[in-house]
Amino acid sequence: MKTRVIQMQFKDMLNNKAEAINDIIKGFLPAEDTMSCEVEKAMNYSVMAGGKRIRPLIMSEAYKLCGGSEECAAQVLHPFMAALEFIHTYSLVHDDLPAMDNDMYRRGQLTTHAAFGEDMGILAGDALLNYAYETMLRAACDMTDTYRERSIRAASVIAGKAGIYGMVGGQTLDVKLTGMPMNAGQLDYIFRLKTGALIEAAFMAGAILAGAPDEVTAKLEKAGDLVGVAFQIQDDILDVTGDAEVIGKPVLSDEKNNKTTYVTLYGMDKAVSDVAELSNEAVDIICSIGGEGFLTDLVKYMIHRNN
């Protein structure tokens, strides 16, 4: 009973923090008041379609963990939180396109291309990615020298983790091998880049913006890598064991599509065991920096979720 109460308290905190992040993000969205307002509407529709805001939340918690100034957060941290969510959203918009996953619904509502047309879906994704960089660089230009240097480093990390050596690189191999068998190295590459890279970016950018030493940032990068891999393994587990109504998408879709997953490659027992091992290692790293509390609870929630 006590555990259930604690879980409910955590979920209430998570929801409250997500709502606060929604308010932050809204402050950076375009105003829909230009002659190109159709793409602005599609951008805003995509960003505000829902979601737990996990990546900006990790960034915010890492910033706090590393002693970041609350007084400076609005100027220093918030633009980067919004920018990272813009990048994450663009990736979902493009994933849903007919040439990719061809999905018509996400989080219970029409996907961007279904609501605005394929052409506007492509442009909205492009615009969100570019707008993320605009948001970060505009903020950097307005900062004092110390924070400007940190913000440029954080922007560089986010750009790298989003690009061909990060998320896009992982997506590329995933698309290339669609419908084909994968070996362990290929699956690991996809997990670490496609899923893990933006989670790493969230941990690292929060630390950098707070002025953390390089060795602390490196530790948090490792924690992000572990969390990303464990998160994706859990996703593969849920495709087999989950409830379609709870997880919000059909189950056994990987099996129907002959897709190589962690479960098909290693078996369910090892998948479950590795999720526990990876998550415990990530939590240990965060605790070694002094982060026991909401951030470690968040990591456990992400990895051991049922949706």
Secondary structure, DSSP 8 states (H G I E B T S, - for coil): -HHHHHHHHHHHHHHHHHHHHHHHHHTTS--S-STTHHHHHHHHHHHTT----HHHHHHHHHHHHTT--STTHHHHTHHHHHHHHHHHHHHHHHHTSTTTT--SEETTEE-HHHHH-HHHHHHHHHHHHHHHHHHHHHHHHTS-HHHHHHHHHHHHHHHHHHSTTTHHHHHHHHHHTTTS---HHHHHHHIIIIIHHHHHHHHHHHHHHHT--HHHHHHHHHHHHHHHHHHHHHHHHHHHH--HHHHTS-SSHHHHTT---HHHHH-HHHHHHHHHHHHHHHHHHHHHTT-TTHHHHHHHHHHT---
